Amino acid sequence: MFRESLPLLSSLFLVTSLHGASILNPSFENGVPDEDAMFFSNVAPTGWTVWSRTENVTNLSISAPGWIHAGRTSMPGASQGNYFVALDSYSTMNGEDMAVVDAGIRSTVSGLTVGESYTIAFESASFLVDGSYQNNGFLDVYTGAVGNTLVLRESLTIDHLVTYSNYQLETAEIGTYTFTFTANATQMDIGFRSRLVDATGDNFNQYYSVSLDNLRVIPEPSSMALAGAAVIGAVFRRRRI
């Protein structure tokens, strides 16, 4: 009996493995570093690593990682949880020197099946605050080997908006965004980085902030169909024995 069940067990394990991909702390509810900070913290939540880039810098000292924010109150319209991460891009001037800092965060996706495709879905919105933050930026998404340099996959325009005036919430729209990748290892890193777009041509005193929250790893339908076919085949073979 046990020998007859082996194909079925193997097929069920395949389905489980396709469902088993996960990200540690995908809604940023664990490891918030400063409960008293309303919106600002430079420390990444549990399971995530601060990751940033400074461009066009000469003779200018900027403390990496730029700004990584953990929100003390829930993202307006988020599906769950009380915390989120916001990524800022900003430009600054020091004498004749210009710097653009793009803030990012990265983590590891575990439980992948090599050769299968996965979609990362997440909730996001651009923040507009008293005219200081512009809606002229992208959220760049990356994948790569664990701990190594990440490769840009897509540049997403985040067109859902959360607006504040005099620290009061005016409008709140949050959207679900996705990108897809094919696993070449059982564990891979993913990265998210805000990127300021210079809409005025001078790239001076510009700010862009975009939120990240409630990530999910979704196997592609083709992968699920393959797994389902394996289960059906195993059951059919078992009945014929």
C-alpha positions as a Markdown table, in Angstrom:
| # | Residue | x | y | z |
|---|---|---|---|---|
| 1 | Met | 0.0 | 0.0 | 0.0 |
| 2 | Phe | 2.8 | 2.4 | 0.9 |
| 3 | Arg | 4.6 | 1.7 | -2.3 |
| 4 | Glu | 1.5 | 2.3 | -4.3 |
| 5 | Ser | 1.1 | 5.7 | -2.6 |
| 6 | Leu | 4.5 | 7.0 | -3.4 |
| 7 | Pro | 3.6 | 8.7 | -6.7 |
| 8 | Leu | 0.7 | 10.4 | -5.1 |
| 9 | Leu | 2.9 | 11.6 | -2.2 |
| 10 | Ser | 5.6 | 12.8 | -4.5 |
| 11 | Ser | 3.0 | 14.8 | -6.5 |
| 12 | Leu | 1.5 | 16.3 | -3.4 |
| 13 | Phe | 5.0 | 17.4 | -2.3 |
| 14 | Leu | 5.4 | 19.1 | -5.7 |
| 15 | Val | 2.2 | 21.1 | -5.2 |
| 16 | Thr | 3.3 | 22.0 | -1.6 |
| 17 | Ser | 6.7 | 23.1 | -2.8 |
| 18 | Leu | 5.1 | 25.5 | -5.4 |
| 19 | His | 2.9 | 26.9 | -2.6 |
| 20 | Gly | 5.7 | 27.0 | -0.1 |
| 21 | Ala | 7.7 | 30.1 | -1.3 |
| 22 | Ser | 7.7 | 32.7 | 1.3 |
| 23 | Ile | 9.3 | 36.0 | 2.5 |
| 24 | Leu | 10.2 | 36.6 | 6.1 |
| 25 | Asn | 8.1 | 39.4 | 7.7 |
| 26 | Pro | 6.3 | 40.3 | 4.4 |
| 27 | Ser | 4.0 | 42.9 | 6.1 |
| 28 | Phe | 6.7 | 44.5 | 8.3 |
| 29 | Glu | 4.9 | 43.8 | 11.5 |
| 30 | Asn | 7.9 | 42.4 | 13.3 |
| 31 | Gly | 11.1 | 44.1 | 14.5 |
| 32 | Val | 10.0 | 47.7 | 14.2 |
| 33 | Pro | 13.0 | 49.4 | 15.7 |
| 34 | Asp | 11.5 | 52.5 | 17.3 |
| 35 | Glu | 7.9 | 52.4 | 18.7 |
| 36 | Asp | 8.1 | 56.1 | 19.4 |
| 37 | Ala | 9.0 | 57.1 | 15.9 |
| 38 | Met | 6.0 | 58.3 | 14.0 |
| 39 | Phe | 7.3 | 57.7 | 10.5 |
| 40 | Phe | 11.1 | 57.7 | 10.6 |
| 41 | Ser | 13.6 | 54.9 | 11.2 |
| 42 | Asn | 16.9 | 54.1 | 9.6 |
| 43 | Val | 16.8 | 50.5 | 10.7 |
| 44 | Ala | 15.2 | 47.8 | 8.5 |
| 45 | Pro | 12.5 | 45.6 | 9.9 |
| 46 | Thr | 13.3 | 41.9 | 10.8 |
| 47 | Gly | 14.1 | 39.8 | 7.7 |
| 48 | Trp | 15.0 | 42.8 | 5.6 |
| 49 | Thr | 18.3 | 44.6 | 4.8 |
| 50 | Val | 18.7 | 48.3 | 4.1 |
| 51 | Trp | 20.0 | 48.9 | 0.6 |
| 52 | Ser | 20.6 | 52.2 | -1.1 |
| 53 | Arg | 22.5 | 54.0 | -3.8 |
| 54 | Thr | 24.1 | 57.4 | -3.9 |
| 55 | Glu | 24.7 | 58.9 | -7.4 |
| 56 | Asn | 26.6 | 61.8 | -8.8 |
| 57 | Val | 28.4 | 62.6 | -5.6 |
| 58 | Thr | 31.8 | 64.4 | -5.3 |
| 59 | Asn | 33.1 | 65.7 | -2.1 |
| 60 | Leu | 29.8 | 65.2 | -0.3 |
| 61 | Ser | 29.2 | 63.0 | 2.7 |
| 62 | Ile | 25.8 | 61.4 | 2.9 |
| 63 | Ser | 25.1 | 58.7 | 5.5 |
| 64 | Ala | 23.8 | 55.6 | 3.8 |
| 65 | Pro | 21.2 | 54.2 | 3.6 |
| 66 | Gly | 19.2 | 57.3 | 3.1 |
| 67 | Trp | 15.8 | 57.2 | 4.6 |
| 68 | Ile | 14.0 | 53.9 | 5.4 |
| 69 | His | 10.8 | 54.6 | 7.2 |
| 70 | Ala | 8.6 | 52.3 | 9.4 |
| 71 | Gly | 5.2 | 53.8 | 9.8 |
| 72 | Arg | 3.7 | 53.6 | 13.3 |
| 73 | Thr | 0.2 | 53.8 | 12.0 |
| 74 | Ser | -1.2 | 51.5 | 9.3 |
| 75 | Met | -0.9 | 52.5 | 5.7 |
| 76 | Pro | -4.3 | 54.1 | 4.8 |
| 77 | Gly | -6.2 | 51.4 | 2.9 |
| 78 | Ala | -3.7 | 48.6 | 3.5 |
| 79 | Ser | -5.3 | 45.1 | 3.7 |
| 80 | Gln | -3.6 | 44.2 | 7.0 |
| 81 | Gly | -1.2 | 45.2 | 9.7 |
| 82 | Asn | -0.1 | 48.3 | 11.5 |
| 83 | Tyr | 3.3 | 49.0 | 9.9 |
| 84 | Phe | 4.7 | 49.6 | 6.4 |
| 85 | Val | 8.0 | 50.7 | 4.9 |
| 86 | Ala | 8.3 | 53.9 | 2.9 |
| 87 | Leu | 11.3 | 54.4 | 0.5 |
| 88 | Asp | 12.5 | 57.9 | -0.2 |
| 89 | Ser | 14.5 | 59.3 | -3.0 |
| 90 | Tyr | 15.8 | 62.8 | -2.7 |
| 91 | Ser | 18.3 | 65.3 | -4.1 |
| 92 | Thr | 20.5 | 67.6 | -2.1 |
| 93 | Met | 23.0 | 70.3 | -2.8 |
| 94 | Asn | 26.3 | 71.1 | -1.0 |
| 95 | Gly | 28.0 | 74.0 | -2.6 |
| 96 | Glu | 28.6 | 72.9 | -6.2 |
| 97 | Asp | 28.1 | 69.3 | -5.5 |
| 98 | Met | 24.9 | 67.4 | -6.3 |
| 99 | Ala | 23.7 | 64.1 | -4.8 |
| 100 | Val | 20.7 | 61.9 | -5.6 |
| 101 | Val | 20.0 | 59.2 | -3.0 |
| 102 | Asp | 17.7 | 56.3 | -3.9 |
| 103 | Ala | 16.6 | 54.4 | -0.8 |
| 104 | Gly | 16.0 | 50.6 | -1.0 |
| 105 | Ile | 15.3 | 47.5 | 0.9 |
| 106 | Arg | 15.9 | 43.8 | 0.1 |
| 107 | Ser | 15.0 | 40.4 | 1.5 |
| 108 | Thr | 15.2 | 36.7 | 0.6 |
| 109 | Val | 12.5 | 34.5 | -1.0 |
| 110 | Ser | 12.8 | 30.9 | 0.2 |
| 111 | Gly | 11.1 | 27.7 | -0.9 |
| 112 | Leu | 11.4 | 28.3 | -4.6 |
| 113 | Thr | 11.4 | 25.6 | -7.3 |
| 114 | Val | 14.1 | 26.0 | -9.8 |
| 115 | Gly | 12.8 | 26.8 | -13.3 |
| 116 | Glu | 9.4 | 27.8 | -12.1 |
| 117 | Ser | 8.0 | 31.4 | -12.4 |
| 118 | Tyr | 6.7 | 33.4 | -9.5 |
| 119 | Thr | 4.9 | 36.7 | -9.1 |
| 120 | Ile | 5.6 | 39.0 | -6.3 |
| 121 | Ala | 2.4 | 41.0 | -5.4 |
| 122 | Phe | 2.6 | 43.9 | -3.0 |
| 123 | Glu | 0.6 | 47.0 | -1.9 |
| 124 | Ser | 2.0 | 50.4 | -2.7 |
| 125 | Ala | 1.2 | 54.1 | -3.0 |
| 126 | Ser | 3.1 | 57.3 | -3.7 |
| 127 | Phe | 3.2 | 59.9 | -0.9 |
| 128 | Leu | 2.5 | 63.6 | -1.6 |
| 129 | Val | 3.2 | 65.8 | 1.4 |
| 130 | Asp | 2.5 | 69.5 | 1.4 |
| 131 | Gly | 3.9 | 70.0 | -2.0 |
| 132 | Ser | 7.4 | 68.9 | -0.8 |
| 133 | Tyr | 7.2 | 65.4 | -2.3 |
| 134 | Gln | 6.5 | 65.0 | -6.0 |
| 135 | Asn | 4.8 | 62.2 | -7.8 |
| 136 | Asn | 7.7 | 61.9 | -10.3 |
| 137 | Gly | 9.4 | 58.7 | -9.4 |
| 138 | Phe | 9.5 | 55.0 | -9.9 |
| 139 | Leu | 9.7 | 51.9 | -7.8 |
| 140 | Asp | 12.4 | 49.7 | -9.3 |
| 141 | Val | 12.2 | 46.0 | -8.6 |
| 142 | Tyr | 15.2 | 43.6 | -8.6 |
| 143 | Thr | 16.1 | 39.9 | -8.2 |
| 144 | Gly | 19.4 | 38.1 | -7.8 |
| 145 | Ala | 21.4 | 35.6 | -5.9 |
| 146 | Val | 21.3 | 35.7 | -2.2 |
| 147 | Gly | 23.6 | 38.4 | -0.9 |
| 148 | Asn | 24.9 | 39.4 | -4.3 |
| 149 | Thr | 24.3 | 42.2 | -6.7 |
| 150 | Leu | 20.7 | 42.4 | -7.8 |
| 151 | Val | 19.5 | 42.8 | -11.4 |
| 152 | Leu | 16.8 | 45.3 | -12.4 |
| 153 | Arg | 13.6 | 43.6 | -13.6 |
| 154 | Glu | 11.1 | 46.4 | -13.9 |
| 155 | Ser | 10.5 | 50.0 | -13.2 |
| 156 | Leu | 7.0 | 50.4 | -11.9 |
| 157 | Thr | 5.1 | 53.7 | -12.0 |
| 158 | Ile | 3.2 | 53.9 | -8.7 |
| 159 | Asp | 0.1 | 55.9 | -9.6 |
| 160 | His | -2.0 | 55.4 | -6.4 |
| 161 | Leu | -1.6 | 58.4 | -4.1 |
| 162 | Val | -1.7 | 59.2 | -0.4 |
| 163 | Thr | -1.7 | 63.0 | 0.2 |
| 164 | Tyr | -1.2 | 65.0 | 3.3 |
| 165 | Ser | -1.7 | 68.7 | 4.0 |
| 166 | Asn | -0.5 | 70.2 | 7.3 |
| 167 | Tyr | 0.1 | 66.7 | 8.5 |
| 168 | Gln | -3.6 | 65.8 | 7.9 |
| 169 | Leu | -4.5 | 62.9 | 5.6 |
| 170 | Glu | -6.5 | 64.2 | 2.6 |
| 171 | Thr | -6.7 | 61.3 | 0.2 |
| 172 | Ala | -5.7 | 57.7 | 0.4 |
| 173 | Glu | -5.5 | 55.2 | -2.5 |
| 174 | Ile | -3.5 | 52.1 | -2.3 |
| 175 | Gly | -2.9 | 49.7 | -5.2 |
| 176 | Thr | -1.6 | 46.2 | -5.7 |
| 177 | Tyr | 1.4 | 45.9 | -8.0 |
| 178 | Thr | 3.3 | 42.9 | -9.3 |
| 179 | Phe | 6.4 | 41.7 | -11.0 |
| 180 | Thr | 7.3 | 38.2 | -12.2 |
| 181 | Phe | 10.6 | 36.3 | -12.2 |
| 182 | Thr | 11.9 | 32.7 | -12.9 |
| 183 | Ala | 13.7 | 31.0 | -10.0 |
| 184 | Asn | 17.2 | 29.8 | -10.8 |
| 185 | Ala | 17.8 | 28.7 | -7.2 |
| 186 | Thr | 15.7 | 27.6 | -4.2 |
| 187 | Gln | 16.4 | 30.9 | -2.5 |
| 188 | Met | 16.7 | 34.3 | -4.3 |
| 189 | Asp | 16.9 | 37.9 | -3.1 |
| 190 | Ile | 14.4 | 40.5 | -4.2 |
| 191 | Gly | 14.9 | 44.2 | -3.9 |
| 192 | Phe | 12.8 | 47.4 | -4.0 |
| 193 | Arg | 14.3 | 50.8 | -4.6 |
| 194 | Ser | 12.6 | 54.2 | -5.1 |
| 195 | Arg | 14.0 | 56.3 | -7.9 |
| 196 | Leu | 13.6 | 60.0 | -8.3 |
| 197 | Val | 12.7 | 61.2 | -11.8 |
| 198 | Asp | 14.0 | 64.8 | -12.5 |
| 199 | Ala | 10.9 | 66.5 | -13.9 |
| 200 | Thr | 12.3 | 70.0 | -13.9 |
| 201 | Gly | 15.7 | 69.5 | -15.3 |
| 202 | Asp | 17.7 | 70.9 | -12.4 |
| 203 | Asn | 17.3 | 67.9 | -10.1 |
| 204 | Phe | 17.5 | 70.2 | -7.0 |
| 205 | Asn | 15.5 | 69.8 | -3.8 |
| 206 | Gln | 13.3 | 67.1 | -5.2 |
| 207 | Tyr | 11.7 | 64.3 | -3.1 |
| 208 | Tyr | 9.9 | 61.1 | -3.9 |
| 209 | Ser | 8.5 | 58.7 | -1.4 |
| 210 | Val | 6.7 | 55.4 | -2.1 |
| 211 | Ser | 5.3 | 52.8 | 0.3 |
| 212 | Leu | 5.8 | 49.0 | 0.4 |
| 213 | Asp | 3.5 | 46.7 | 2.3 |
| 214 | Asn | 2.0 | 43.2 | 2.5 |
| 215 | Leu | 4.0 | 41.2 | 0.0 |
| 216 | Arg | 2.9 | 37.8 | -1.3 |
| 217 | Val | 4.6 | 35.2 | -3.4 |
| 218 | Ile | 2.3 | 33.6 | -6.1 |
| 219 | Pro | 3.3 | 30.7 | -8.3 |
| 220 | Glu | 2.4 | 31.3 | -11.9 |
| 221 | Pro | -0.7 | 29.5 | -13.3 |
| 222 | Ser | 1.4 | 27.3 | -15.6 |
| 223 | Ser | 3.3 | 26.0 | -12.6 |
| 224 | Met | 0.2 | 25.2 | -10.8 |
| 225 | Ala | -1.4 | 23.5 | -13.8 |
| 226 | Leu | 1.7 | 21.3 | -14.1 |
| 227 | Ala | 1.5 | 20.4 | -10.4 |
| 228 | Gly | -2.2 | 19.6 | -10.7 |
| 229 | Ala | -1.5 | 17.4 | -13.7 |
| 230 | Ala | 1.1 | 15.5 | -11.7 |
| 231 | Val | -1.4 | 14.8 | -9.0 |
| 232 | Ile | -4.1 | 13.7 | -11.4 |
| 233 | Gly | -1.6 | 11.4 | -13.1 |
| 234 | Ala | -0.5 | 9.9 | -9.8 |
| 235 | Val | -4.0 | 9.2 | -8.7 |
| 236 | Phe | -4.8 | 7.6 | -12.1 |
| 237 | Arg | -1.8 | 5.3 | -11.9 |
| 238 | Arg | -2.6 | 4.3 | -8.4 |
| 239 | Arg | -6.1 | 3.3 | -9.3 |
| 240 | Arg | -4.8 | 1.1 | -12.1 |
| 241 | Ile | -2.4 | -0.8 | -9.9 |
